[in-house]
């Protein structure tokens, strides 16, 4: 009881100091809550960027390919057929399936050349899964059957390219021989994912498969 009375006297004796301490503690506490919320939000945005513009929720690959996926090999690829696609779609929670082919390439504009990531996509299926089409700022995504490409705004600025310009992608085939993909730029995109803006070239999947000899 004596300790409680002594504590109350100390609180009332140094009012200004105690109020200041309370404000400092409260400020630190709310500052922590604010920063924690910001970090959680940034983490969620990062996951959304990866999910909505790069990987989707699920990726399907052979274990042999997955081990070397960073090297973008052209071996051990999955060739999606209708039965496999239906099997994946029947998985609970799966709303769409988008086959893709990732490959190394050098983009040439007729004067300069830069290393890029080529991404062969089936455009209609890709648009069902990913949100890239919502961030086209000039032109459009290519239509099925067109031999065209879509690139990021930053990459276009770097290589001095615009819609309707023609580019050449220099690639190595499955047999390690050189080949080219010649396409017209259909659209420019500025997406929340910086990798799309800076270094990816979207081309039709069948065109990429033919050029790389993996179809």
C-alpha positions in Angstrom: 0.0 0.0 0.0 2.8 2.3 0.9 4.5 1.7 -2.5 1.3 2.5 -4.4 0.9 5.8 -2.5 4.6 6.7 -3.1 4.2 5.9 -6.8 1.1 8.2 -7.1 2.9 11.0 -5.3 5.8 10.7 -7.8 3.4 10.9 -10.7 1.7 14.0 -9.4 5.0 15.6 -8.3 6.6 15.6 -11.7 3.6 16.2 -14.0 5.4 17.8 -16.8 8.1 15.2 -17.0 5.6 12.3 -16.8 3.4 13.8 -19.5 6.4 14.2 -21.7 7.4 10.5 -21.1 3.8 9.4 -21.9 3.9 11.3 -25.2 7.3 9.9 -26.1 6.1 6.3 -25.4 2.9 6.9 -27.3 4.7 8.4 -30.3 7.1 5.5 -30.4 4.3 3.0 -30.1 2.2 4.5 -32.9 5.4 5.0 -35.0 6.1 1.3 -34.7 2.5 0.5 -35.7 2.8 2.8 -38.7 6.1 1.3 -39.9 4.8 -2.2 -39.4 1.7 -1.4 -41.5 3.9 0.1 -44.2 6.2 -2.9 -44.3 3.3 -5.3 -44.4 1.8 -3.2 -47.3 5.0 -3.2 -49.2 5.4 -6.9 -48.8 1.9 -7.5 -50.0 2.5 -5.3 -53.0 5.7 -7.2 -53.8 3.8 -10.5 -53.7 1.0 -9.1 -55.9 3.6 -7.8 -58.4 5.1 -11.3 -58.7 1.8 -13.1 -58.8 -0.1 -10.7 -61.2 2.7 -10.1 -63.7 5.3 -12.9 -63.4 4.5 -16.3 -61.8 0.7 -16.5 -61.2 -0.3 -18.4 -58.1 1.0 -21.8 -59.3 3.8 -22.8 -61.7 3.9 -26.2 -63.2 7.3 -27.6 -64.4 9.3 -30.8 -64.5 11.7 -31.1 -61.5 14.7 -31.3 -63.9 13.7 -28.0 -65.4 12.9 -26.3 -62.1 16.4 -27.0 -60.7 18.0 -25.1 -63.6 15.2 -22.6 -64.2 17.4 -19.5 -63.7 19.5 -20.7 -66.7 16.4 -20.8 -68.9 17.1 -24.2 -70.4 15.3 -25.5 -73.5 15.3 -29.1 -72.2 12.7 -30.8 -70.0 9.9 -28.5 -71.1 6.2 -29.3 -70.5 4.2 -29.4 -73.7 0.7 -28.4 -72.7 -2.1 -30.4 -74.3 -5.8 -30.2 -73.8 -6.0 -33.1 -71.3 -3.3 -31.5 -69.2 -4.9 -28.1 -69.3 -8.3 -29.5 -68.3 -6.6 -31.4 -65.4 -5.0 -28.2 -64.1 -8.2 -26.2 -64.5 -10.1 -28.7 -62.5 -7.8 -28.0 -59.5 -9.8 -26.1 -56.8 -9.2 -22.4 -57.0 -7.6 -22.4 -60.5 -9.3 -19.9 -62.8 -7.0 -19.9 -65.8 -3.9 -21.6 -67.3 -1.3 -19.7 -69.3 1.5 -21.6 -71.0 4.8 -19.7 -71.5 8.3 -20.2 -72.9 11.1 -18.2 -71.3 14.3 -17.8 -73.3 17.4 -15.7 -73.5 17.7 -13.3 -76.4 19.5 -10.2 -77.7 17.2 -7.4 -79.0 18.6 -5.6 -82.0 17.0 -2.4 -83.4 19.3 -2.2 -86.4 21.9 -0.2 -84.7 22.3 -1.3 -81.1 21.8 -4.6 -79.2 20.8 -5.4 -75.6 20.3 -8.7 -73.7 16.6 -9.3 -72.8 14.3 -12.0 -71.5 12.1 -13.4 -74.3 8.6 -14.6 -73.2 6.5 -16.6 -75.5 2.9 -16.4 -74.5 -0.5 -17.6 -75.8 -2.1 -14.1 -75.7 -5.7 -15.0 -74.9 -4.8 -17.4 -72.1 -2.1 -15.0 -70.8 -4.7 -12.2 -70.5 -7.0 -14.5 -68.4 -4.2 -15.0 -65.8 -2.1 -11.9 -65.8 -2.9 -8.1 -65.6 -0.2 -6.8 -68.0 -2.8 -5.8 -70.6 -4.2 -3.2 -68.2 -1.0 -1.3 -68.3 -0.5 -0.9 -72.1 0.2 2.9 -72.5 0.6 2.9 -76.3 -0.6 0.5 -79.0 -2.0 -2.8 -77.7 -1.2 -6.4 -76.9 -0.8 -8.4 -80.1 -3.7 -10.5 -81.3 -3.7 -14.2 -82.0 -2.0 -15.0 -85.2 0.0 -11.8 -85.4 3.8 -11.8 -85.6 4.2 -8.9 -83.2 5.8 -8.1 -79.8 5.1 -6.0 -76.7 7.9 -4.4 -74.7 8.2 -2.2 -71.7 8.4 1.6 -71.9 11.9 1.8 -70.3 13.3 -0.8 -72.8 11.7 1.2 -75.7 13.3 4.4 -74.5 16.7 2.7 -74.0 16.6 1.3 -77.6 14.8 4.3 -79.2 11.8 2.2 -80.2 8.2 3.0 -80.7 5.0 1.2 -81.8 5.1 -0.1 -85.4 8.9 -0.3 -85.3 10.5 -3.6 -86.2 13.0 -5.5 -84.0 15.1 -8.6 -84.3 15.6 -11.1 -81.5 18.8 -13.1 -81.8 18.3 -16.5 -80.0 20.0 -19.9 -79.6 17.9 -22.9 -80.5 17.6 -26.2 -78.6 20.5 -27.5 -80.8 22.6 -24.4 -79.8 22.5 -22.9 -83.2 21.6 -19.2 -83.9 18.2 -18.1 -85.2 16.2 -14.9 -85.3 12.7 -13.7 -84.5 11.6 -10.7 -86.5 8.6 -8.9 -85.2 6.8 -5.6 -85.2 6.1 -3.8 -82.0 2.4 -3.9 -81.2 2.4 -2.1 -77.9 4.3 -0.5 -75.0 3.6 -1.4 -71.4 4.3 0.4 -68.1 3.5 -2.2 -65.4 4.0 -2.1 -61.6 6.6 -4.8 -62.1 9.9 -3.1 -63.1 11.2 -6.3 -64.9 8.4 -6.0 -67.4 9.3 -2.4 -68.1 13.0 -2.8 -68.4 13.9 -6.2 -70.0 11.1 -8.5 -71.2 9.9 -8.9 -74.8 6.5 -10.6 -75.2 6.1 -12.6 -78.4 3.6 -15.2 -79.6 4.2 -18.6 -78.1 4.1 -20.5 -81.4 6.6 -18.0 -83.0 9.0 -18.6 -80.1 8.6 -22.3 -80.2 9.3 -22.4 -84.0 12.4 -20.2 -83.7 13.8 -22.1 -80.8 12.9 -25.5 -82.3 11.0 -26.7 -79.3 7.5 -26.8 -80.8 
